[in-house]
Amino acid sequence: MPTKSAISFGLVHIPISLHTATQDIDIRFNQLHKEDNERIRYKKVCGQCGKEVKTEDIVKGFEYDKDKYVTVSDEDFEKIKTEKEKSMQILHFANLNQISPVYYDKTYHAVPEAGGEKAFELLRKALFEQQKIAIAKTVLGTKETLLAIIPREDGVLIQTMFFEDEIKSLPKSYKKPEVVEAELEMAKTLISSMDKPFSPEDYHDEYQQKLKDMIQDKINGKEIAVPKESVTTVIDIMEALKQSVENVKKGA
């Protein structure tokens, strides 16, 4: 189900709905008991009485002292939200290339609700023609969330973002060795030889198809064929770059 919201900047208020922009199509595996291939089941059990608890009987609770909780309902969360927090308040505008990809989380399609089409299209077109994005904030669930509102030719994407203190620092720094100019030029040549526009339809999860074929083979009682591969290890980086450029030229 889409989520209702609104984009606000200045005195302009644009009602929108958010639709998830991605979907999980991976093959799923169940956990089975090795002895009899029966499904492993997980039950939610009360820590006090030991009874299994249904989903509708579960409430959220905050532990304010040892084993002491205050319960909070979804209605309670909504009560403390102001109208400003319920909408996406644009803070400022920025260039897309100024933001590191590490800050992006989930992607949504934004669609204008009835009455908001004109203002929505005005914002999209103004952002798109100036090659700008909007940085905004809202409250989603129980958390204030940073957002990037990104214009596209055919619509608007809403990208949820991490706050700066949620990003982990680089786990380990490394000493940058000196790069030989000839090697750098050869690396650039390889990059240029492999340069082409990004076309999403060119890419598919080929391993998922292998999984499907493997599962079907096991259903049919066939032996799993192990692919034979020849791996060439090249120690000299200049030689590796040269061979890579040659392979690209040959279409390998």
C-alpha positions as CSV (number, residue, x, y, z in Angstrom):
1,M,0.0,0.0,0.0
2,P,1.3,3.5,-0.9
3,T,2.1,5.9,2.0
4,K,0.3,9.3,1.9
5,S,2.5,12.3,2.5
6,A,3.2,15.8,1.2
7,I,6.1,17.9,0.0
8,S,6.2,21.5,1.5
9,F,8.5,24.3,0.6
10,G,7.7,28.0,1.3
11,L,3.9,28.2,1.3
12,V,3.6,25.5,-1.4
13,H,2.0,22.2,-0.1
14,I,2.0,19.3,-2.6
15,P,0.0,16.1,-1.5
16,I,1.8,12.9,-2.7
17,S,1.8,9.2,-2.3
18,L,5.0,7.2,-1.9
19,H,5.4,3.9,-3.8
20,T,8.3,1.5,-3.2
21,A,10.6,1.7,-6.2
22,T,12.4,-1.7,-5.9
23,Q,11.3,-5.3,-5.3
24,D,13.0,-8.4,-4.0
25,I,13.0,-11.2,-6.6
26,D,15.6,-13.4,-5.0
27,I,14.9,-17.2,-4.6
28,R,14.0,-17.9,-1.0
29,F,15.1,-21.0,0.9
30,N,13.4,-22.4,4.0
31,Q,15.3,-23.8,7.0
32,L,14.6,-27.5,7.4
33,H,15.4,-30.1,10.0
34,K,18.2,-32.2,8.6
35,E,16.8,-35.5,9.8
36,D,13.3,-35.3,8.3
37,N,13.3,-32.2,6.0
38,E,10.5,-30.6,8.1
39,R,10.2,-26.8,8.3
40,I,11.8,-25.0,11.3
41,R,9.2,-22.9,13.0
42,Y,9.7,-19.8,15.1
43,K,7.2,-18.9,17.8
44,K,6.8,-15.7,19.7
45,V,6.5,-16.6,23.4
46,C,5.8,-14.6,26.5
47,G,8.8,-14.5,28.8
48,Q,6.5,-14.5,31.8
49,C,3.9,-17.2,31.2
50,G,5.5,-19.1,28.4
51,K,2.4,-18.9,26.2
52,E,2.6,-18.4,22.4
53,V,1.5,-14.8,21.6
54,K,-0.4,-13.7,18.5
55,T,0.7,-10.7,16.5
56,E,-2.4,-8.7,17.4
57,D,-1.6,-9.2,21.1
58,I,1.9,-7.6,20.8
59,V,2.4,-4.0,21.8
60,K,5.5,-1.7,21.8
61,G,7.1,-1.0,25.1
62,F,10.0,1.1,26.4
63,E,12.1,-0.1,29.3
64,Y,12.5,3.0,31.5
65,D,13.8,1.0,34.5
66,K,14.9,-2.6,35.2
67,D,11.9,-4.8,34.0
68,K,9.6,-1.8,34.0
69,Y,8.0,-0.8,30.8
70,V,5.7,1.9,29.4
71,T,3.6,0.8,26.4
72,V,3.2,3.0,23.4
73,S,0.6,2.6,20.6
74,D,0.7,3.7,17.0
75,E,-1.9,6.3,17.9
76,D,0.4,7.7,20.5
77,F,3.2,8.2,17.9
78,E,0.8,10.0,15.6
79,K,-0.5,12.3,18.4
80,I,2.8,13.9,19.0
81,K,3.5,14.6,15.3
82,T,2.9,18.1,14.1
83,E,1.5,18.8,10.6
84,K,5.0,20.0,9.7
85,E,6.5,16.6,10.8
86,K,3.9,14.7,8.8
87,S,5.0,16.4,5.5
88,M,8.3,16.5,3.8
89,Q,9.8,19.9,4.6
90,I,12.3,21.0,2.0
91,L,15.3,22.5,3.9
92,H,17.4,23.6,0.9
93,F,18.5,22.7,-2.6
94,A,21.8,21.1,-3.7
95,N,23.7,19.4,-6.6
96,L,23.2,15.6,-6.8
97,N,27.0,15.0,-7.2
98,Q,27.6,16.7,-3.9
99,I,26.2,13.8,-2.0
100,S,28.2,10.6,-1.4
101,P,26.2,7.4,-2.2
102,V,26.9,6.1,1.3
103,Y,24.1,8.4,2.6
104,Y,21.4,6.8,0.5
105,D,19.1,4.1,1.9
106,K,15.7,3.3,0.3
107,T,14.1,4.6,-2.9
108,Y,10.5,5.5,-3.5
109,H,8.5,6.8,-6.5
110,A,6.5,10.0,-5.6
111,V,3.2,10.4,-7.3
112,P,1.0,13.6,-6.9
113,E,-2.4,13.2,-5.3
114,A,-5.5,14.8,-6.7
115,G,-5.1,18.6,-6.7
116,G,-1.4,18.5,-6.4
117,E,-0.4,17.7,-10.0
118,K,0.4,21.3,-11.1
119,A,2.6,22.2,-8.2
120,F,4.3,18.7,-8.4
121,E,5.1,19.2,-12.1
122,L,6.3,22.7,-11.4
123,L,8.7,21.5,-8.7
124,R,9.9,18.6,-10.9
125,K,10.6,20.7,-13.9
126,A,12.3,23.5,-12.0
127,L,14.6,21.1,-10.3
128,F,15.3,19.1,-13.5
129,E,16.1,22.1,-15.6
130,Q,18.5,23.5,-12.9
131,Q,19.9,20.0,-12.3
132,K,19.2,20.3,-8.6
133,I,17.8,18.1,-5.9
134,A,15.9,19.0,-2.7
135,I,17.1,18.0,0.7
136,A,14.1,17.6,3.1
137,K,13.2,16.1,6.5
138,T,10.1,14.2,7.7
139,V,9.0,11.7,10.4
140,L,8.6,8.2,9.1
141,G,7.2,5.8,11.8
142,T,9.1,6.7,15.0
143,K,12.1,8.3,13.3
144,E,12.9,11.6,11.8
145,T,14.3,10.9,8.4
146,L,16.5,12.9,6.0
147,L,15.4,12.8,2.4
148,A,16.6,13.6,-1.1
149,I,13.9,14.6,-3.6
150,I,15.4,13.8,-7.0
151,P,13.7,14.9,-10.3
152,R,13.7,12.6,-13.3
153,E,12.4,13.1,-16.8
154,D,9.3,11.1,-16.1
155,G,8.7,11.7,-12.4
156,V,10.3,12.2,-9.0
157,L,12.2,9.9,-6.7
158,I,12.3,10.2,-2.9
159,Q,15.5,8.8,-1.5
160,T,15.7,8.2,2.3
161,M,19.1,9.1,3.7
162,F,21.2,8.4,6.7
163,F,22.2,11.1,9.1
164,E,26.0,11.8,9.4
165,D,26.3,10.1,12.8
166,E,24.8,6.9,11.3
167,I,27.6,6.5,8.8
168,K,30.6,4.4,10.0
169,S,34.0,5.8,9.4
170,L,36.5,4.0,7.1
171,P,37.4,0.8,9.1
172,K,41.0,0.9,8.1
173,S,43.1,3.5,6.3
174,Y,45.7,2.4,3.8
175,K,49.0,3.8,2.7
176,K,48.6,5.1,-0.9
177,P,51.6,3.9,-2.9
178,E,53.1,5.9,-5.7
179,V,51.5,5.3,-9.1
180,V,53.7,5.1,-12.2
181,E,52.4,7.5,-14.9
182,A,52.5,4.8,-17.6
183,E,50.4,2.5,-15.4
184,L,47.9,5.3,-14.8
185,E,47.6,6.1,-18.5
186,M,47.1,2.4,-19.3
187,A,44.4,2.2,-16.6
188,K,42.7,5.2,-18.2
189,T,42.9,3.5,-21.5
190,L,41.2,0.4,-20.1
191,I,38.4,2.6,-18.6
192,S,37.9,4.4,-21.9
193,S,37.7,1.1,-23.8
194,M,35.0,-0.1,-21.5
195,D,33.0,3.2,-21.3
196,K,29.4,3.1,-22.5
197,P,26.1,4.6,-21.3
198,F,24.3,2.9,-18.5
199,S,21.2,0.9,-19.8
200,P,19.4,-0.9,-16.9
201,E,17.9,-3.5,-19.3
202,D,21.4,-4.8,-20.1
203,Y,21.8,-6.2,-16.6
204,H,20.2,-9.4,-15.2
205,D,20.9,-11.5,-12.1
206,E,22.5,-14.5,-14.0
207,Y,23.2,-16.3,-10.8
208,Q,19.5,-16.5,-9.9
209,Q,19.0,-18.3,-13.2
210,K,21.8,-20.8,-12.3
211,L,20.0,-21.4,-8.9
212,K,16.7,-22.1,-10.7
213,D,18.5,-24.5,-13.1
214,M,20.3,-26.2,-10.2
215,I,17.0,-26.6,-8.2
216,Q,15.3,-28.1,-11.2
217,D,18.2,-30.5,-11.8
218,K,17.9,-31.7,-8.2
219,I,14.1,-32.1,-8.5
220,N,14.8,-34.2,-11.7
221,G,17.4,-36.2,-9.8
222,K,20.3,-35.0,-12.0
223,E,23.8,-34.6,-10.8
224,I,25.0,-31.0,-10.4
225,A,27.5,-30.2,-13.1
226,V,30.5,-28.2,-11.8
227,P,31.6,-25.6,-14.4
228,K,35.2,-25.7,-15.5
229,E,37.1,-22.5,-15.5
230,S,40.6,-21.5,-16.5
231,V,41.9,-18.6,-14.3
232,T,45.0,-16.7,-15.5
233,T,46.9,-15.0,-12.8
234,V,49.0,-12.0,-13.9
235,I,51.4,-10.6,-11.3
236,D,52.7,-7.6,-13.2
237,I,50.0,-4.9,-13.1
238,M,51.2,-3.2,-16.3
239,E,51.0,-6.5,-18.1
240,A,47.5,-7.2,-16.6
241,L,46.3,-3.8,-17.8
242,K,47.6,-4.4,-21.3
243,Q,46.0,-7.9,-21.5
244,S,42.7,-6.5,-20.2
245,V,42.7,-3.8,-23.0
246,E,43.4,-6.5,-25.6
247,N,40.6,-8.7,-24.3
248,V,38.2,-5.8,-24.5
249,K,39.2,-5.1,-28.1
250,K,38.6,-8.8,-28.9
251,G,35.3,-8.7,-27.2
252,A,36.3,-11.1,-24.5
